[in-house]
Amino acid sequence: MSNGAATAVLPEHTFLNFEEEEKSWFKRWIFSVDHKKIGILYGTSMMLFFLMGMTLGFLIRLEMLGPGSTIMGGRTYNTVFTLHGITMIFLFVIPGLMASFGNFFLPLQIGARDVAFPRLNLFSWWLFISGGALIYGSLFVGGTPIDTGWTFYAPYSVKTSASVSLAGLGVFFVGFSSILTGLNFVTTVHRMRCPGMTWTRMPLFVWTLYTTGWLQILATPVIGITLVMLLLERLLGVGFFDASKGGDPVLFQHLFWIYSHPAVYIMILPAMGAVSEIIPVFTRRNIYGYKYIAFSSVGIAIIAYIVWGHHMFTSGMADSSRIAFSLLTFFVAIPTAIKIFNWIATMYKGSITLEAPFLYALAFIFLFSIGGFSGLVQGALAADIHLHDTTYIVAHFHYVMFGGTGFAFFGALHHWWPKIFARMYNRKIAKGAAVGLFVGFNILYIPLFVMGFLGMPRRYFDYLPEYTFGHQVSTVGSWILIGSFLLMLWNLLRSFRSQPMTDPNPWNGTTLEWKVASPPPVENFAIVPTVHRGPYEHEPEAVRK
């Protein structure tokens, strides 16, 4: 075995609790404490929310197809882009790979039979679903639909008649779910690693899950407290953020971004971990600079806490604070650059196979690099004054979030799909969809960079005629992107009906999850494995199938 693990694989029925078999399908899933089923529940829920958010984004681009009102009015437009942002941020990219693939593969990759707190794990999913229901329930209960933007900025969010309270409560539930997941994963990594699984033998995906867990535990309570303060001000009139009551609206921005900048790395670190799993498999090489990649995740997490102010350069903060935050912003690029350098070095002279997961990993590196470099432009004080609140920010944000987390999520989905469901999708269609997503994404967002430089403000319902061509090109890109995504989803789902059962290790992976049956048995391992070597070391005789 390539990582020195002595695992005996037994059929799934060996571990089945026969009382569990007698339960209905609904109870077997909705009340399951099996980490793999909870991971699938998270993944399915997030894909449904992604479809909802994508539909809202499609409506935004249709409205921007020409100047003036196209398919909706200004108030409806504000509601649509608010729900699009809340859905994509809080219901897709923040839970993202952490809650879905993290739940499924963390115990498998460290040789454990489950997470440390299985029932708490299930409860976190219930909170997540409840939060999503409250967010969308706010459309029908508690006043007019929410129109504050996904940031809930005060003082407007305090004074508006829109249903901010219910949506804010929904985000609070999702944040509570995130804290519980982080607590569970940190404890699992500390207490449940199999014999021989030292810190420097853990897969890099586990390293990013562990680091993200600490970010969730330490940063997420800040947004929870902020939302409670917002609710108290709306319901009881306590003056936290309303200047007319002695509050400070800039305080809301500080509290929001003290959470939301670490949240960027809650989103992106597991994505980086997934890319670190994909590249060694499809290059047939041990990862280059394992320790540097692992410890750079910790470095990113630490720096993430001290750069929130770069979101607020135009808020009126002191020049000394702006200079300090600008300098620290450039430091964030260092550990990220270490990862990118090591990924590329791993590919050098590798035996590369251009399967769909690897194409998504390449797209991630390219798109996230653009997102990072464009962020450094904003980190420069003079440039940020010009670019702040323009469509340049929208493009940068999507290159980081969707070009980063989204493409890594799709890459992980194709990489681990045969392990999760024991089915192989059509590989040619999968590669075609990956190329289509990449092309459509760039056609959609590059014009927003250009228009932002020219002064096109973001979040505006209407625009001047000189921006028409840029918006039309961007809208066409959205059609290519959405069509490619639907093709990708159709290809994955049809594998259940049209594709035969696949080999337990179709990619010849070396980490522990590839050493058990597909789908993995209930308790993962018949015998707890013992690890004697690094996670990405290939046996010389290993041959790609």
C-alpha positions in Angstrom: 0.0 0.0 0.0 1.4 3.3 -1.0 1.1 5.0 2.3 2.0 2.0 4.4 -1.5 1.5 5.7 -2.6 -2.0 6.7 -6.3 -1.9 5.9 -8.7 -4.8 5.5 -11.7 -3.9 3.3 -14.9 -5.7 4.1 -18.3 -5.4 2.4 -20.6 -2.7 3.7 -23.1 -5.2 5.2 -20.3 -6.3 7.6 -20.8 -3.1 9.6 -24.5 -2.4 9.0 -26.7 -1.9 12.0 -29.8 -3.9 11.0 -32.1 -1.7 13.1 -30.9 1.1 10.8 -31.9 -0.9 7.7 -35.5 -1.2 9.0 -35.9 2.6 9.1 -37.5 4.5 6.2 -35.3 6.2 3.6 -36.2 9.6 5.1 -35.1 8.6 8.7 -32.0 6.8 7.4 -30.8 10.1 5.9 -32.3 13.0 7.8 -31.5 11.4 11.2 -28.2 9.7 10.3 -25.1 10.3 12.3 -22.9 8.7 9.6 -20.4 11.4 8.6 -20.6 10.3 5.0 -24.3 10.7 4.7 -24.1 14.1 6.4 -21.5 15.1 3.9 -23.8 14.1 1.1 -26.7 16.0 2.8 -24.5 19.1 2.9 -23.3 18.7 -0.6 -26.8 18.2 -2.0 -28.2 21.1 0.0 -25.5 23.4 -1.2 -25.9 22.4 -4.8 -29.6 23.2 -4.6 -28.8 26.6 -3.0 -26.2 27.1 -5.7 -28.9 26.6 -8.4 -31.1 29.1 -6.6 -28.3 31.6 -6.4 -27.3 31.0 -10.0 -30.9 31.6 -11.1 -30.8 35.0 -9.3 -27.5 35.8 -10.9 -29.0 35.0 -14.3 -31.8 37.4 -13.6 -29.3 40.1 -12.6 -27.4 39.7 -15.9 -30.6 39.8 -17.9 -31.6 43.0 -16.3 -28.1 44.5 -17.1 -28.5 43.5 -20.8 -29.4 47.1 -21.7 -29.8 50.5 -20.0 -33.1 51.2 -18.2 -35.6 48.7 -16.9 -35.3 45.4 -18.8 -37.1 42.7 -16.8 -37.6 44.2 -13.3 -37.8 47.4 -11.3 -35.2 48.9 -9.1 -36.6 47.6 -5.8 -36.9 44.1 -7.2 -33.3 44.3 -8.5 -32.1 45.2 -5.0 -33.8 42.2 -3.6 -32.5 39.9 -6.3 -28.8 40.9 -5.9 -29.2 40.8 -2.1 -30.5 37.2 -2.1 -28.0 36.2 -4.7 -25.1 37.4 -2.5 -26.5 35.9 0.8 -27.2 32.6 -1.0 -23.8 32.2 -2.6 -21.8 33.5 0.3 -23.5 32.0 3.4 -25.2 28.9 1.8 -22.6 27.8 -0.7 -19.0 29.1 -0.5 -18.7 29.4 3.3 -19.8 25.9 4.1 -18.4 24.8 0.7 -15.8 22.1 0.7 -15.5 22.2 4.5 -18.9 20.9 5.3 -19.5 18.6 2.3 -16.2 17.0 1.3 -14.7 17.7 4.7 -17.4 15.7 6.4 -17.1 12.8 4.0 -13.4 12.5 3.8 -11.8 13.9 7.0 -12.3 10.7 9.0 -11.3 8.5 6.0 -8.1 10.5 5.4 -7.0 10.2 9.0 -8.0 6.6 9.5 -10.9 7.3 11.8 -14.4 5.7 11.8 -16.3 8.9 12.3 -15.9 12.4 13.5 -15.5 13.2 17.2 -19.1 14.3 17.8 -21.5 12.6 15.3 -24.7 13.9 16.7 -23.4 17.4 16.9 -22.4 16.9 13.2 -26.0 16.2 12.3 -27.3 19.1 14.4 -25.0 21.4 12.5 -26.6 20.3 9.2 -30.1 20.9 10.7 -29.0 24.4 11.7 -27.7 25.0 8.2 -31.0 24.0 6.6 -33.0 26.0 9.1 -30.9 29.1 8.4 -31.5 28.7 4.6 -35.2 28.3 5.2 -35.3 31.5 7.4 -33.4 33.5 4.7 -35.8 32.5 2.0 -38.8 32.7 4.4 -37.9 36.4 4.8 -39.3 36.9 1.3 -42.8 36.2 2.6 -42.8 37.2 6.2 -41.9 40.3 8.1 -42.3 43.2 5.7 -41.0 43.9 2.3 -38.3 41.5 0.8 -34.7 42.2 2.1 -32.8 44.7 0.0 -29.7 45.6 2.1 -27.1 43.7 0.1 -25.4 40.6 1.6 -23.4 42.8 4.0 -26.4 44.1 5.9 -24.7 47.5 6.2 -26.1 49.9 8.9 -27.7 52.3 9.3 -30.0 51.3 6.3 -30.4 47.7 7.7 -31.5 49.2 11.0 -34.1 51.6 9.6 -35.5 49.8 6.6 -39.0 48.2 6.7 -37.6 45.1 4.8 -37.5 41.8 6.6 -33.9 42.1 7.8 -34.5 40.5 11.1 -35.6 37.1 9.7 -32.8 37.0 7.2 -30.3 38.0 9.8 -31.5 35.3 12.1 -31.1 32.8 9.2 -27.5 33.9 8.8 -27.0 33.6 12.5 -28.2 29.9 12.3 -25.8 29.2 9.5 -22.9 30.8 11.4 -23.8 28.7 14.5 -23.6 25.6 12.2 -20.2 26.7 11.0 -18.9 27.0 14.6 -20.1 23.5 15.4 -18.5 22.1 12.3 -15.2 23.8 13.1 -15.2 22.5 16.7 -16.0 19.0 15.5 -13.2 18.9 12.9 -10.5 20.4 15.2 -11.3 17.8 17.9 -11.4 15.0 15.3 -7.9 15.9 14.0 -6.5 16.2 17.5 -8.0 13.0 19.0 -8.8 10.5 16.2 -5.8 10.2 13.9 -4.8 6.6 13.3 -1.5 5.1 14.6 1.4 6.6 12.6 -0.6 9.5 11.3 1.7 12.3 12.6 1.1 15.9 11.8 3.6 15.7 8.9 1.8 12.6 7.5 -1.6 14.1 7.3 -3.0 14.8 3.8 -2.9 18.5 2.9 -6.7 18.6 2.7 -6.8 17.6 6.4 -4.4 20.4 7.2 -6.7 23.0 5.5 -9.8 21.6 7.3 -8.0 21.8 10.6 -6.9 25.4 10.0 -10.3 26.4 8.7 -11.9 24.8 11.8 -9.9 27.2 14.0 -11.0 30.2 11.8 -14.6 29.1 12.2 -14.3 28.8 16.0 -12.6 32.1 16.5 -14.0 34.4 13.8 -17.6 33.3 13.3 -18.8 34.4 16.8 -18.0 37.9 15.8 -20.7 38.0 13.0 -23.1 36.2 15.4 -22.6 39.0 18.0 -22.9 41.7 15.3 -26.2 40.2 14.0 -27.6 40.0 17.6 -26.7 43.7 18.0 -28.4 44.5 14.8 -31.6 42.6 15.9 -31.5 44.3 19.3 -31.4 47.7 17.6 -34.2 46.9 15.2 -36.5 45.3 17.8 -35.6 47.2 21.0 -34.1 50.4 19.7 -30.7 50.0 21.4 -28.4 52.5 19.7 -25.4 50.4 18.5 -25.1 51.6 14.8 -27.7 54.4 14.3 -25.9 57.7 14.8 -29.2 59.5 15.7 -29.3 57.2 18.8 -25.6 57.6 19.7 -24.4 54.6 17.7 -21.7 54.4 15.0 -22.4 52.9 11.6 -18.7 52.4 11.0 -18.6 50.1 14.0 -20.8 47.7 12.1 -18.3 47.7 9.2 -15.5 46.9 11.5 -17.3 44.1 13.2 -18.6 42.7 9.9 -15.2 42.6 8.2 -13.4 41.3 11.3 -15.4 38.2 10.6 -15.8 38.4 6.8 -12.2 38.7 5.9 -11.3 35.5 7.8 -14.4 34.1 6.1 -12.7 34.5 2.8 -10.1 32.0 4.0 -12.8 29.8 5.5 -14.0 29.6 1.9 -10.7 29.3 0.1 -8.4 27.2 2.4 -10.4 23.9 1.9 -10.4 24.7 -1.8 -6.6 24.9 -1.7 -6.6 21.6 0.2 -8.6 19.9 -2.5 -6.3 21.2 -5.2 -3.4 19.9 -3.2 -5.0 16.5 -3.3 -5.8 16.5 -7.0 -2.4 17.7 -8.4 -0.3 14.8 -7.0 -2.7 12.2 -8.2 -2.9 13.5 -11.8 0.9 14.2 -12.1 2.0 10.9 -10.5 4.3 12.8 -8.2 4.8 13.4 -4.5 3.7 16.9 -3.6 6.6 19.4 -3.8 7.3 21.2 -0.5 4.7 19.4 1.7 5.6 21.3 4.9 5.6 24.7 3.2 2.1 24.1 1.8 0.9 22.8 5.2 2.4 25.6 7.3 1.4 28.3 4.7 -2.2 27.4 5.5 -1.5 28.3 9.1 0.2 31.5 8.0 -2.8 32.5 5.9 -5.2 31.9 8.8 -3.1 34.1 11.1 -2.7 37.0 8.7 -6.5 36.8 7.9 -7.3 38.2 11.3 -5.4 41.4 11.0 -6.2 42.8 7.5 -10.0 43.5 7.7 -9.5 47.2 7.4 -8.5 47.0 3.7 -12.3 46.8 3.0 -12.8 50.2 4.6 -10.2 52.5 3.1 -12.9 55.0 2.0 -14.7 55.0 5.4 -12.7 57.8 6.9 -10.2 55.9 9.0 -7.0 57.5 10.0 -4.1 57.6 7.5 -1.8 55.6 9.8 -4.4 52.8 10.0 -4.9 52.8 6.2 -1.1 52.5 5.7 -0.9 49.7 8.2 -3.7 47.7 6.7 -2.4 48.3 3.2 1.0 46.9 4.2 -0.4 43.9 5.9 -2.6 43.2 2.9 0.5 42.6 0.7 1.8 40.1 3.3 -1.2 37.8 2.6 0.2 37.2 -0.9 3.3 35.5 0.5 1.8 32.2 1.9 -0.6 32.0 -1.1 2.3 32.4 -3.5 4.1 29.6 -1.7 1.2 27.3 -2.4 1.0 28.2 -6.1 4.8 27.8 -6.6 4.7 24.4 -5.0 1.7 23.2 -7.0 3.5 24.3 -10.3 6.7 22.7 -9.1 4.8 19.4 -8.5 3.6 19.4 -12.1 7.1 20.0 -13.4 8.3 16.8 -15.2 5.2 15.0 -13.9 3.3 12.3 -15.8 0.3 14.5 -16.3 -3.2 13.2 -17.2 -5.6 15.9 -18.2 -8.7 14.5 -16.6 -11.6 16.8 -15.5 -10.4 17.2 -11.9 -7.0 18.3 -13.0 -8.5 20.8 -15.5 -10.5 22.3 -12.6 -7.3 22.5 -10.5 -5.5 24.3 -13.3 -8.5 26.7 -13.7 -8.4 27.3 -10.0 -4.7 28.3 -10.0 -5.2 30.6 -13.0 -8.4 32.3 -11.8 -7.4 32.6 -8.2 -4.1 34.2 -9.2 -6.0 36.8 -11.2 -8.3 37.3 -8.1 -5.2 37.7 -5.9 -3.3 40.1 -8.1 -6.4 42.2 -8.6 -6.8 42.3 -4.8 -3.3 43.6 -4.5 -4.2 46.5 -6.8 -7.0 47.3 -4.3 -4.6 47.1 -1.4 -2.8 50.1 -2.8 -4.4 53.1 -1.2 -4.6 55.5 -4.2 -5.9 52.8 -6.5 -8.6 51.7 -4.1 -10.0 55.2 -3.8 -10.7 55.1 -7.6 -11.8 51.4 -7.7 -13.9 51.2 -4.5 -17.6 50.4 -5.2 -17.1 49.8 -8.9 -17.7 46.7 -10.9 -13.9 46.1 -10.6 -14.7 44.9 -7.0 -17.4 42.6 -8.3 -15.0 41.0 -10.8 -12.2 40.7 -8.2 -14.6 39.2 -5.6 -15.9 36.6 -8.1 -12.4 35.6 -9.3 -11.5 34.9 -5.7 -14.8 33.3 -4.6 -16.2 31.5 -7.7 -12.9 31.2 -9.6 -11.4 30.0 -6.4 -13.9 28.1 -4.2 -16.4 27.3 -7.0 -13.9 25.7 -9.4 -12.1 23.9 -6.6 -15.5 22.5 -5.5 -16.3 21.3 -9.0 -12.8 19.8 -9.2 -13.2 18.0 -5.9 -16.7 16.8 -7.0 -15.2 15.1 -10.1 -12.2 13.8 -8.2 -14.1 12.1 -5.4 -17.4 11.3 -7.2 -16.2 7.7 -8.0 -15.3 7.2 -4.4 -18.6 8.6 -3.0 -21.0 6.9 -5.4 -18.9 4.2 -7.1 -19.9 5.6 -10.5 -17.7 7.2 -13.2 -19.1 10.0 -15.2 -18.5 10.5 -18.9 -15.0 11.9 -18.9 -15.1 13.6 -22.3 -18.3 15.5 -21.4 -16.8 16.4 -18.0 -13.7 17.9 -19.7 -15.9 19.8 -22.2 -18.0 21.2 -19.3 -14.9 22.3 -17.5 -13.6 24.2 -20.5 -17.0 25.8 -21.0 -17.1 26.9 -17.4 -13.7 28.4 -17.7 -14.4 30.3 -20.9 -17.8 31.5 -19.8 -16.5 32.7 -16.5 -13.8 34.9 -18.1 -16.2 36.3 -20.7 -18.6 37.2 -17.8 -16.2 38.9 -15.5 -13.3 40.4 -17.5 -15.6 43.2 -18.9 -16.5 44.1 -15.3 -12.8 44.7 -14.6 -12.6 47.1 -17.6 -15.9 48.9 -16.8 -14.8 49.3 -13.2 -11.6 51.0 -14.3 -13.8 53.3 -16.4 -16.0 54.2 -13.4 -19.0 51.9 -13.7 -20.4 51.7 -10.1 -21.5 48.3 -8.7 -25.0 47.5 -7.4 -26.7 50.0 -9.7 -30.0 49.1 -11.3 -29.2 51.3 -14.4 -26.1 52.6 -16.2 -24.9 55.1 -18.8 -25.1 54.0 -22.5 -21.3 53.9 -22.9 -21.3 50.7 -20.7 -23.8 48.9 -22.8 -21.4 46.8 -24.8 -19.5 45.6 -21.7 -22.7 44.5 -20.0 -23.9 42.7 -23.1 -20.6 40.7 -23.4 -20.8 39.9 -19.7 -24.3 38.7 -20.0 -23.4 36.4 -22.9 -20.6 35.0 -20.8 -23.2 34.2 -18.1 -25.2 32.1 -20.6 -22.1 30.1 -21.5 -21.2 29.7 -17.8 -24.7 28.5 -16.8 -25.0 26.2 -19.8 -21.7 24.5 -19.0 -22.7 24.1 -15.4 -26.0 22.5 -16.3 -24.0 20.2 -18.7 -21.6 19.3 -15.9 -24.5 18.5 -13.5 -26.4 16.5 -16.0 -23.3 14.4 -16.8 -22.7 13.6 -13.1 -26.4 12.7 -12.4 -26.7 10.5 -15.5 -23.8 8.4 -14.2 -26.2 6.7 -11.8 -28.2 5.4 -14.7 -25.7 5.0 -17.6 -22.4 4.2 -16.0 -21.2 0.8 -14.5 -19.8 0.5 -11.0 -16.2 1.8 -10.9 -13.0 0.5 -9.4 -12.4 1.6 -5.7 -9.3 3.5 -6.8 -9.8 4.6 -10.5 -7.2 7.4 -10.2 -4.6 5.3 -8.3 -4.7 7.8 -5.4 -2.4 7.2 -2.4 -4.3 8.6 0.5 -6.3 6.4 2.8 -9.8 7.1 1.4 -8.7 5.2 -1.8 -7.9 2.0 0.2 -11.5 1.2 1.2 -14.5 0.1 -0.9 -16.6 2.5 -3.0 -18.9 3.7 -1.6 -17.0 3.4 1.8 -18.5 1.1 4.4 -20.4 2.5 7.3 -17.5 2.3 9.8 -14.9 3.1 7.1 -12.2 0.6 8.2 -12.5 -3.0 9.3 -9.1 -2.7 11.0 -7.8 0.8 12.0 -4.9 1.4 9.7 -1.3 2.1 10.7 0.5 4.7 8.6 4.3 4.4 7.9 4.9 7.0 5.1 3.8 10.3 3.7 0.3 10.6 2.1 1.5 11.2 -1.5 4.3 8.7 -1.9 3.6 6.3 -4.8 4.8 2.8 -5.0 7.2 2.3 -7.9 5.1 -0.5 -9.4 1.9 1.6 -9.3 0.4 1.8 -12.7 -2.4 4.2 -13.7 -5.5 2.4 -14.8 
